[in-house]
Amino acid sequence: MNKNARLCRFALQRTIITALLALVAMAGEGQVKSGLDLCLRDEVTGEWLIGLFDDYAVYDCEYWDYADIQKDKLVLTCGERRMDVQLKKKGQAVTNVSIDGVKHRTSVLTSKSLPDYPSKDETTWPSGIEAEEDSVTLRVCVNTNREKAEFETFIHRLFNDKQIKELTSVDVHGRLEVRMPVNGPAVMGIFSDSQHPLEHTLWRLMAVEGGDTLLLYVDDKNDRTYVMGGKYARFNNELIGSDFHPDFVRTDELTIDSTIVQQRHYMAVCQERMDSLFAARPNLSRRFRTYYQDDIQYQFAYPMLLKCCWPAAGESQSELLQKTEAELNPLQWMHSELPLMCRYGFGTAIKYYVSALTDIRQTRLTDPSDFILQLYQNGKVQLSDDELQKVKSFQALRVNYKGDVDLNEAFRSDIIPILSKPLIAQYWDWEQSDKNIPLTISVLNSLDMDEATREILKTHTFMQNVDGASHVASPLVMELAHREIHHPLLIQAIDNANQRIADFLESLRKQTVAAPGEGTLASRRVLDEELAGITDGQQLFERIIKPFKGYVIYVDVWGTWCGPCRAEMENVPALKKALADKPVVYLYFCNNSPEDAWRTFISQKHLDTDNAVHYNLSREQESAIERYLEVSGFPTYRLVGTTGQLVPGSAPRPTDLSSVVAAIVQLLPR
C-alpha cells in the first residue's frame, strides 16, 4: 500500500471515529435525566409555573430538555433556546425559583387540582365573532402506569356545530400534541378511554381561543390534573377543581308537570351548592361563576325542552311549550356573557326550542303527488304515461280514501319512485326548504338573544340544509342566507358547502361506472382480520368499501345503546323495499357495543339481508372511522357514490324515506 493510500485510509478511519464519538455524545445528551418530579406553582400569580420531570421539563407551554444538571441548578434547552433555572429549597420544599434571573416565590403542587388563586379576577368573556379562523395547540404530559395511553380531543366547528375529533397516543415520554381549528373562544373536550366502553379515566372540558397554546398535565399515578398556560388557564384550572352539580336526573318517563317539579328541586339543590361554593371560595373568577350559572340553567332547561320538541301521544305541543316558557323566561336563559361556542349544551337546547316553535307555526307542505302533477302541468318535468297515471290514481285514492287499502304502501310503491327522479327530487327539496328555512330564521330573529349567538345559530340552520341535501340549495335559500348572514366568514362557509355539492354532482356526470359484480353483497364483506393494523380512518373506510364499486353505499353509524338509532332502523325495511331494484349497499358501523348485543339486534331487526354489511370494530378503528366520517352524534348517515366518492355532508335519515331515496337515485348513473 503506498503512502497516499495509507493517508486516505487513516483520514477515513479518523472521520468514522469522530462521527461515532459525536453520536455517543449526542446520545448521552439525550439521556440526561433530572431525578426530579416537581410541579411548581407561582405563589404570587397562583398559576402553575414550571414542571421539572425526570426526562424533560415543561415551561411556558413548551417541552424543554436537560442540558446540564447540578445540585440546585439546571440548564434547559428548547431548540436553539437556552434557559438557566436555579432552585432554592427549604427542606423538601422549593420556596424560590429563578428562571433566567427572574425570581419567583413558589410551592410544590401536590393537591388534586390547582389551589385557589390568591386574588379576584373580574375579567369578562369576549363578545362578537372573530374575523378569521385560527388554530389552538394543546400539549399534554401524562404520568401513568398504563402501557398505552390514548386521548381523544374534540371541538365544535363554529360554522356548522359539527365536532372535529383527533385521536392521539402519547410518546415514550408520555407526551402528545394536537392542533385544531377554532374561531374565537370555544370549549375543547378531551377524554381517555378506560376498559369499560361507557366510562372514562379522564374527561375534561377546557376553554380555548385561536392562536392559543395550553398544556395539560395528567398524573394518573397520583390522581392530579393541572392546566398550564393559555389565555384561559385560570378558568380551566377552576373548572377542573370544582364539583359542579348533582347527578343529572332522568325524566324520560315523567309528565311535563312531574318534570317541572323534579327540575325545580334540581335547581334549588344547585343554587344551594353554588352559594356554598362561592362563600367558601370567594376568589373564584367571574368567568367561572358565569359558566357555572349557565351550565345549571342548561341542565334545568334541557328535559323540558326535549319534551316540547317530541311530545308524547295525546300531549299538546303548545301547552308543553307554554308551561316550559313559564319556567325558563324568568331566568333569561337565552342570555349569557359566555360566547355561544363556550355554552356547552346550549346549542342543543335552543335547537329543541326553535324546533318546537316552528312545529307550531309551520304551514302544511303541499302533498307530494299534487306537487309532482303541478310540476308536470307547468312544463318543468316530464312524466311517462304510466307515471302520470300513477300520480292521478294516487290523488283519487287519497281524496276518496275509505280505509280499504294501505295508503302508505301505495305512496311508497307509486309516488316515491317518481318523487326520487333527480329533477323532481331537487324541486321537492327546494319546496320543503323554501318553506321551512325562512320560518326557522324568522323564529330565531324573534328570540331575545345577543346578535353573535343569533348569527351563528342562523348559520347552523343554513348549513344543516346545505350539508344534508342531495342537491344544491335553492336560489331562495341562498338569497335568504346572503340577506341574513353578515359575517364574511360565516357566509363564505355556506357558499363553500353549497359549491362542494355542485362540484360533486358535476364530477358524477363526467365519470364512467363499472357494472356491479356478481354474488351477494354481504359475501364481499372485508374480514376483520384483513383490516387488522389499519388505524387511519380514511384508509380503513376505503378498504371496507372497495368491493362495492358500482353501488351507492348508505352508511349508518349507530350503537345498540342508542335509542334514536334503534328507532330509525324500524324504517329500514320500507327503505330497502323502495330501493329493491337499485344497486345499493347498506353499510353499518356499530359504536361501543358488546358483541352479543350487536349480533342479537341485527338478527331481531332483520338487518342481516344480502345487501347489508355490518362492522363492530375495535374502539381504535371505530373512532378512526367516525373521525373520517365527521360523526358528531348518533345516529349519523353518509352516502358514497358508485365510484367510491364520499358525498359531502350528511345524508337524510331513514325516517325521511322519500329524501333518502331521492338522494340515492341522484347518485346512480343516468
C-alpha positions in Angstrom: 0.0 0.0 0.0 1.5 3.4 -1.0 1.7 6.4 1.3 -1.2 8.2 -0.3 -3.5 5.2 0.2 -2.4 4.9 3.8 -3.2 8.6 4.4 -6.6 8.3 2.8 -7.4 5.2 4.9 -6.2 7.0 8.1 -8.3 10.1 7.3 -11.4 7.9 6.7 -10.9 6.0 10.0 -10.5 9.3 11.8 -13.7 10.6 10.2 -15.6 7.5 11.2 -14.3 7.6 14.8 -15.1 11.3 15.1 -18.7 10.7 13.9 -19.1 7.8 16.3 -17.9 9.8 19.2 -20.3 12.6 18.2 -23.2 10.2 18.1 -22.3 8.8 21.5 -22.1 12.3 22.9 -25.5 13.2 21.4 -27.0 10.0 22.8 -25.6 10.9 26.2 -27.1 14.4 26.0 -30.5 13.0 25.1 -30.4 10.7 28.1 -29.8 13.4 30.7 -32.3 12.9 33.5 -33.1 15.1 36.4 -34.3 12.7 39.0 -36.9 15.3 39.8 -40.7 15.1 39.8 -41.9 18.6 40.6 -44.8 20.7 39.6 -44.1 24.3 40.9 -46.7 27.0 41.4 -46.0 30.7 41.4 -47.5 31.8 44.8 -47.9 35.5 43.7 -49.9 34.8 40.5 -51.4 31.5 41.6 -50.5 29.9 38.2 -48.6 26.7 37.6 -45.0 28.0 36.9 -42.8 25.1 35.8 -42.8 21.3 35.7 -39.5 19.5 36.3 -39.8 15.8 35.5 -37.3 13.1 35.1 -37.0 13.0 31.3 -37.9 16.6 30.4 -39.2 19.9 31.8 -42.2 22.0 31.0 -42.2 25.8 30.9 -44.3 28.4 29.0 -46.4 25.5 27.5 -43.3 24.0 25.8 -41.2 20.9 26.3 -37.5 21.5 27.4 -34.6 19.1 27.5 -31.9 19.0 30.3 -28.5 20.1 29.0 -26.9 20.2 32.5 -28.0 19.2 35.9 -26.3 20.3 39.1 -27.4 20.2 42.8 -29.7 23.2 42.7 -29.1 24.5 39.1 -30.5 23.2 35.8 -29.7 24.3 32.2 -32.7 23.7 29.9 -32.8 23.8 26.1 -35.7 24.1 23.6 -34.4 24.1 20.1 -31.9 26.9 19.9 -33.1 28.5 23.2 -31.3 28.0 26.5 -32.6 28.7 30.0 -31.0 28.7 33.4 -33.1 27.5 36.4 -32.0 27.8 40.0 -33.9 26.2 42.9 -33.9 27.4 46.5 -35.1 24.8 48.9 -36.2 24.7 52.5 -36.1 21.0 53.5 -38.0 19.2 50.7 -40.0 22.3 49.7 -38.8 24.5 46.8 -39.5 28.0 48.1 -38.0 30.1 45.3 -37.1 29.5 41.6 -35.0 31.8 39.5 -35.6 31.5 35.7 -33.1 33.3 33.6 -32.5 35.7 36.6 -36.2 36.3 37.3 -37.2 35.2 40.8 -40.5 33.6 41.7 -41.8 32.6 45.1 -43.0 29.0 44.7 -44.6 26.0 46.3 -44.7 22.4 45.2 -48.0 21.3 43.9 -49.3 18.1 45.5 -53.1 18.7 45.5 -55.6 17.0 43.1 -56.1 20.3 41.2 -54.6 23.8 41.3 -55.3 25.6 44.6 -57.4 28.7 44.6 -55.9 31.8 43.1 -54.7 34.5 45.6 -56.7 37.4 44.2 -60.0 38.1 42.5 -60.4 38.3 38.7 -63.4 40.1 37.2 -62.4 39.7 33.6 -65.4 39.1 31.3 -65.8 36.8 28.4 -65.1 38.3 25.0 -68.0 39.0 22.7 -68.5 39.0 18.9 -67.2 36.8 16.2 -63.5 36.7 15.2 -62.6 37.9 11.7 -61.0 34.7 10.6 -60.4 31.1 11.7 -57.2 30.2 13.6 -55.9 27.1 15.4 -55.3 26.1 19.0 -52.4 23.9 20.2 -52.9 21.5 23.1 -49.9 19.8 24.6 -50.4 17.0 27.2 -48.0 15.5 29.6 -49.1 12.2 31.1 -47.7 10.4 34.2 -49.2 6.9 34.0 -48.5 3.2 34.5 -50.7 2.3 31.6 -48.9 0.6 28.7 -50.9 2.5 26.1 -52.4 6.0 26.8 -54.6 7.4 24.1 -56.5 10.7 24.2 -59.4 11.9 22.0 -59.9 15.6 21.7 -62.9 17.3 20.1 -64.1 20.8 19.4 -67.3 22.0 17.8 -66.9 23.9 14.5 -68.3 27.5 14.6 -69.9 27.2 11.1 -72.0 24.0 11.5 -71.5 22.9 15.1 -70.1 19.6 13.9 -67.4 18.0 16.0 -63.8 17.8 14.9 -62.0 14.9 16.5 -58.4 13.9 16.9 -57.2 10.6 18.5 -53.5 10.8 19.6 -51.2 8.4 21.5 -48.6 9.6 23.9 -44.9 9.1 23.0 -42.3 7.2 25.1 -42.1 10.2 27.4 -45.8 10.4 28.0 -46.4 13.5 25.8 -48.7 14.3 22.9 -49.6 17.4 20.9 -52.8 18.2 18.9 -53.7 21.3 16.8 -57.3 22.0 16.0 -59.1 24.9 14.1 -61.1 27.3 16.2 -62.8 30.7 15.7 -62.8 32.8 18.9 -63.4 31.3 22.4 -64.7 27.7 22.4 -64.8 24.7 24.6 -62.4 21.8 23.8 -63.1 18.4 25.2 -60.5 15.7 25.9 -61.0 12.2 27.3 -59.1 9.0 27.7 -60.9 5.7 27.4 -60.8 3.2 30.3 -61.6 -0.5 29.8 -65.3 0.0 30.1 -66.9 1.5 26.9 -69.1 3.9 28.8 -66.6 5.2 31.4 -63.5 7.3 31.2 -60.5 7.7 33.4 -60.2 11.3 32.2 -62.9 13.6 30.9 -62.2 17.3 30.8 -63.6 20.4 29.1 -61.3 23.4 28.6 -61.8 26.9 27.2 -59.5 27.7 24.3 -59.1 30.5 21.7 -57.5 30.9 18.3 -53.7 31.3 18.4 -53.6 29.9 21.9 -51.3 27.2 23.3 -52.0 25.4 26.6 -50.5 22.5 28.3 -52.4 19.9 30.3 -50.7 17.7 33.0 -52.4 14.4 33.8 -51.0 12.4 36.6 -52.8 9.1 36.7 -50.5 7.7 39.4 -51.4 10.4 41.9 -54.8 11.5 40.5 -53.8 15.0 39.7 -54.6 17.3 36.8 -53.4 20.8 36.1 -53.6 23.2 33.2 -50.5 25.4 32.4 -50.7 28.5 30.3 -53.1 29.7 27.7 -55.5 32.7 27.8 -58.0 30.8 30.0 -55.5 29.0 32.3 -57.2 30.3 35.4 -60.7 29.4 34.3 -59.6 25.9 33.2 -58.0 25.2 36.5 -61.0 26.4 38.4 -63.2 24.2 36.2 -61.0 21.1 36.9 -61.1 21.7 40.6 -64.8 22.3 41.1 -67.7 20.0 41.7 -70.5 21.5 39.6 -73.9 20.0 40.3 -75.8 16.9 41.5 -76.1 13.9 39.2 -78.4 14.6 36.3 -81.9 13.1 36.9 -83.6 11.3 34.1 -87.1 12.4 33.3 -87.9 10.2 30.3 -91.0 8.6 31.9 -92.3 11.7 33.6 -95.1 14.0 32.5 -94.3 17.7 31.9 -95.7 18.6 35.3 -93.7 16.0 37.1 -90.6 17.0 35.2 -91.1 20.7 36.2 -91.4 19.6 39.9 -88.2 17.5 39.6 -86.3 20.3 37.8 -87.3 22.9 40.4 -85.9 20.6 43.1 -82.7 20.1 41.0 -82.4 23.9 40.6 -82.8 24.5 44.3 -80.0 22.0 45.1 -77.7 23.5 42.5 -78.3 27.0 43.9 -77.6 25.9 47.4 -74.3 24.2 46.3 -73.4 27.3 44.2 -73.9 29.7 47.2 -71.8 27.4 49.4 -69.1 27.1 46.8 -68.8 30.9 46.3 -68.9 31.6 50.0 -66.1 29.1 50.7 -64.1 30.3 47.7 -64.6 34.0 47.2 -61.8 34.4 44.7 -63.3 32.2 42.0 -63.2 34.2 38.8 -66.1 35.9 37.1 -65.6 33.7 34.1 -66.0 30.6 36.2 -69.1 32.0 38.0 -70.9 32.8 34.8 -70.0 29.4 33.3 -71.3 27.6 36.4 -74.6 29.6 36.3 -75.0 29.0 32.6 -74.4 25.2 32.9 -77.0 24.9 35.7 -79.6 26.7 33.6 -78.9 24.4 30.7 -79.3 21.3 32.9 -82.6 22.8 34.2 -84.0 23.6 30.8 -83.0 20.6 28.8 -85.5 17.9 29.9 -88.5 20.3 29.4 -87.3 21.5 26.0 -86.8 17.9 25.0 -90.4 17.1 25.8 -91.6 20.2 23.9 -89.7 19.0 20.8 -91.1 15.5 20.9 -94.4 15.4 22.7 -95.9 12.1 23.7 -99.1 10.8 22.2 -102.1 12.9 23.3 -99.9 15.8 24.5 -100.4 19.3 23.2 -97.1 20.8 21.9 -98.4 24.3 22.5 -99.4 23.5 26.1 -95.9 21.9 26.8 -94.2 25.0 25.4 -96.3 27.4 27.4 -95.5 25.6 30.7 -91.8 25.4 29.8 -91.6 29.0 28.9 -93.2 29.9 32.2 -90.3 28.2 34.0 -87.5 29.4 31.7 -88.3 33.0 30.8 -87.9 34.5 34.3 -84.3 33.1 34.2 -83.5 34.9 30.9 -81.9 31.6 29.9 -81.1 32.7 26.4 -78.9 35.5 27.7 -75.3 34.8 28.9 -72.0 36.5 29.0 -70.5 33.4 27.5 -69.8 33.1 23.8 -72.1 30.5 22.1 -69.2 28.1 21.5 -68.4 28.1 25.2 -72.0 27.4 26.3 -71.7 23.7 26.4 -75.0 22.1 25.5 -76.9 25.3 25.0 -76.9 24.9 21.2 -78.8 21.6 21.5 -81.3 23.1 24.0 -82.0 26.2 21.8 -82.5 24.0 18.7 -85.1 22.0 20.6 -86.9 25.2 21.5 -86.7 26.6 17.9 -87.9 23.2 16.5 -91.0 23.2 18.8 -91.8 26.8 17.8 -91.5 26.1 14.1 -93.6 22.9 14.5 -96.4 25.0 16.0 -96.2 27.8 13.4 -95.5 25.9 10.2 -98.0 25.6 7.4 -98.7 22.2 5.9 -96.5 21.2 3.0 -98.1 20.5 -0.4 -98.9 16.9 -0.9 -96.1 15.3 -3.0 -98.5 13.8 -5.6 -100.1 17.3 -6.1 -96.7 18.8 -6.3 -95.5 16.3 -9.0 -98.6 17.0 -11.1 -98.1 20.7 -10.7 -94.5 20.5 -12.0 -95.7 18.4 -14.9 -98.5 20.8 -15.8 -96.1 23.8 -15.6 -93.7 22.0 -18.1 -90.9 21.8 -15.6 -90.6 18.0 -15.7 -91.5 15.1 -17.9 -93.6 12.1 -16.9 -94.3 8.9 -18.8 -97.9 7.9 -19.4 -97.5 5.2 -16.7 -96.1 7.7 -14.2 -98.8 10.2 -14.9 -101.5 7.6 -14.4 -100.0 6.5 -11.1 -99.9 10.1 -9.8 -103.6 10.7 -10.8 -104.7 7.3 -9.3 -103.0 8.1 -6.0 -104.7 11.5 -5.9 -108.1 9.9 -6.5 -107.3 7.2 -3.8 -106.3 9.9 -1.3 -109.4 12.0 -1.9 -111.8 9.1 -1.8 -110.0 7.2 0.9 -112.2 4.7 2.8 -109.6 2.7 4.7 -109.8 -0.3 2.4 -106.2 -0.1 1.2 -102.8 0.8 2.7 -102.3 4.4 1.6 -98.7 4.4 2.8 -97.9 1.3 0.8 -99.4 2.9 -2.3 -97.4 6.0 -1.7 -94.2 4.0 -1.3 -94.8 1.9 -4.4 -96.1 4.5 -6.8 -95.1 8.0 -5.7 -91.7 7.7 -4.1 -90.0 6.3 -7.2 -91.4 9.3 -9.2 -90.5 11.7 -6.4 -87.0 10.4 -6.5 -86.2 11.3 -10.1 -83.3 13.7 -9.8 -85.0 16.8 -11.2 -88.3 16.2 -9.3 -86.3 15.4 -6.2 -84.5 18.7 -6.5 -87.7 20.7 -6.9 -89.2 18.8 -3.9 -86.2 19.5 -1.7 -86.4 23.1 -2.7 -90.2 23.2 -1.9 -89.6 21.9 1.6 -86.6 24.1 2.4 -88.2 27.2 0.8 -91.0 26.9 3.4 -89.1 25.6 6.4 -85.9 27.6 6.4 -87.5 31.1 6.3 -89.8 30.1 9.2 -86.8 28.9 11.3 -84.9 32.1 10.5 -87.9 34.2 11.5 -88.2 32.3 14.8 -84.5 32.9 15.5 -84.9 36.6 14.7 -87.8 36.8 17.2 -85.8 35.5 20.1 -84.2 37.8 22.7 -80.5 36.9 22.4 -77.3 38.6 21.5 -76.6 39.2 17.8 -73.4 37.0 17.7 -75.3 34.0 19.0 -78.2 34.6 16.6 -75.9 34.9 13.7 -74.1 31.6 14.5 -77.4 29.8 15.0 -78.8 31.1 11.7 -75.6 29.9 10.0 -76.2 26.4 11.6 -79.7 26.4 10.1 -78.5 27.1 6.6 -75.5 24.7 6.9 -77.8 21.9 8.0 -79.9 22.4 4.9 -76.9 22.7 2.5 -74.8 19.9 4.1 -77.7 17.4 4.3 -79.1 18.0 0.8 -78.7 15.7 -2.2 -78.8 18.8 -4.5 -77.5 22.4 -4.4 -79.6 24.7 -2.2 -82.5 26.5 -3.8 -81.9 30.1 -5.1 -84.4 31.4 -2.5 -82.5 29.8 0.4 -79.1 31.1 -0.8 -80.6 34.6 -1.3 -82.0 34.4 2.2 -78.6 33.3 3.6 -76.9 36.3 1.9 -79.5 38.6 3.3 -79.5 37.2 6.9 -75.8 36.4 7.4 -73.5 39.4 7.7 -70.2 38.0 8.9 -67.9 37.2 5.9 -66.5 34.0 7.4 -69.9 32.5 8.0 -71.5 33.3 4.6 -68.3 32.0 3.0 -68.7 28.7 4.8 -72.3 28.4 3.5 -71.2 29.3 -0.1 -68.3 26.8 0.1 -70.6 23.9 1.4 -73.1 24.5 -1.5 -70.3 24.7 -4.0 -68.9 21.3 -2.8 -72.3 19.7 -3.6 -72.3 21.3 -7.0 -68.8 20.2 -7.8 -69.5 16.7 -6.6 -72.6 16.4 -8.8 -70.7 17.8 -11.8 -67.9 15.2 -11.2 -70.5 12.4 -11.3 -71.6 13.4 -14.8 -68.1 13.0 -16.1 -67.4 9.6 -14.6 -67.9 6.1 -16.1 -69.1 3.5 -13.6 -68.2 -0.2 -13.8 -71.1 -2.6 -13.7 -71.8 -4.2 -10.2 -70.1 -7.5 -9.7 -71.7 -10.9 -9.1 -72.6 -12.6 -5.9 -74.3 -11.4 -2.7 -73.0 -8.1 -1.3 -72.8 -9.5 2.2 -70.4 -12.2 1.0 -67.9 -9.5 -0.2 -67.5 -8.1 3.3 -63.8 -7.5 4.1 -63.0 -9.7 7.0 -61.9 -8.1 10.3 -58.5 -9.8 10.2 -57.8 -8.3 6.8 -58.3 -4.8 8.4 -56.0 -5.5 11.4 -53.4 -2.8 11.8 -55.2 -0.1 9.8 -55.8 2.8 12.1 -56.1 5.7 9.6 -59.8 6.4 9.2 -59.8 7.2 5.5 -57.6 4.1 4.6 -59.8 1.9 6.7 -63.0 3.2 5.2 -61.7 3.0 1.6 -60.6 -0.6 2.2 -64.0 -1.6 3.5 -66.0 0.0 0.6 -63.5 -1.2 -2.1 -65.6 -4.4 -3.0 -68.7 -2.3 -3.7 -67.7 -0.1 -6.6 -70.7 0.4 -8.9 -73.0 0.6 -5.9 -74.3 3.5 -3.9 -73.5 2.9 -0.2 -75.8 4.1 2.5 -73.7 4.4 5.7 -75.3 4.1 9.1 -73.1 4.8 12.3 -75.1 3.6 15.3 -74.9 1.8 18.7 -77.0 -0.8 20.4 -77.2 1.7 23.4 -78.6 4.5 21.2 -82.5 4.8 21.3 -82.8 7.1 18.2 -80.5 4.7 16.3 -82.8 1.8 17.0 -85.9 3.8 16.3 -84.6 4.8 12.9 -83.9 1.2 12.0 -87.6 0.5 12.2 -87.9 2.4 8.9 -85.1 0.4 7.1 -87.4 -2.4 5.7 -89.5 0.2 3.9 -86.4 1.9 2.6 -85.0 -1.3 1.2 -88.3 -2.2 -0.4 -88.4 1.2 -2.1 -84.9 0.7 -3.5 -85.2 -3.0 -4.2 -84.3 -2.7 -7.8 -81.4 -0.3 -7.3 -77.7 -1.1 -6.8 -77.5 -0.1 -3.1 -75.4 -1.4 -0.2 -76.3 -0.7 3.4 -73.1 -0.4 5.5 -73.4 -0.3 9.3 -70.7 0.7 11.8 -71.6 -0.1 15.4 -70.2 2.2 18.2 -69.1 0.9 21.7 -71.5 -2.1 21.7 -70.9 -5.6 23.2 -70.6 -8.3 20.5 -73.6 -10.3 21.8 -75.9 -7.3 21.9 -74.7 -6.3 18.4 -75.4 -9.7 16.8 -78.7 -10.1 18.6 -80.0 -6.7 17.5 -79.1 -7.4 13.8 -81.0 -10.7 13.9 -84.0 -9.3 15.8 -84.4 -6.3 13.4 -83.8 -8.5 10.3 -80.9 -6.3 9.3 -78.9 -9.4 8.1 -80.0 -9.1 4.5 -77.9 -9.9 1.4 -77.2 -6.2 0.7 -76.3 -5.3 4.3 -72.7 -5.2 5.6 -72.0 -4.9 9.4 -69.0 -4.0 11.4 -68.4 -3.8 15.1 -64.7 -2.7 15.0 -62.3 -2.2 17.8 -62.6 1.1 19.6 -59.5 2.5 17.9 -60.7 1.6 14.4 -64.3 2.7 15.0 -63.1 6.1 16.4 -60.9 6.5 13.3 -63.9 5.8 11.0 -66.1 8.2 12.9 -63.5 11.0 12.7 -63.2 10.5 9.0 -67.0 10.5 8.6 -67.3 13.6 10.8 -69.6 11.8 13.2 -70.8 14.3 15.9 -73.8 12.4 17.2 -75.7 9.1 16.8 -77.1 8.0 14.5 -75.1 9.6 11.6 -75.8 8.8 8.0 -73.5 9.3 5.0 -73.6 8.4 1.3 -70.9 7.1 -1.0 -71.3 7.3 -4.8 -70.8 4.5 -7.3 -67.2 5.4 -7.9 -66.3 5.3 -4.2 -66.5 9.1 -3.5 -67.8 10.1 -0.1 -70.7 12.6 -0.7 -70.2 15.9 1.1 -72.4 16.5 4.1 -74.8 14.3 6.0 -77.4 12.0 4.4 -81.1 12.0 5.3 -82.4 9.6 7.9 -84.5 6.5 7.1 -87.5 8.3 8.7 -87.4 10.7 5.7 -87.9 7.9 3.2 -88.5 10.0 0.1 -85.4 12.1 0.8 -83.2 9.1 1.2 -84.5 7.5 -2.0 -84.0 10.8 -3.8 -80.5 11.3 -2.6 -79.5 7.7 -3.6 -81.2 7.9 -7.1 -79.4 11.2 -7.6 -76.1 9.2 -7.4 -77.0 6.5 -9.9 -75.8 6.6 -13.5 -78.4 8.1 -15.9 
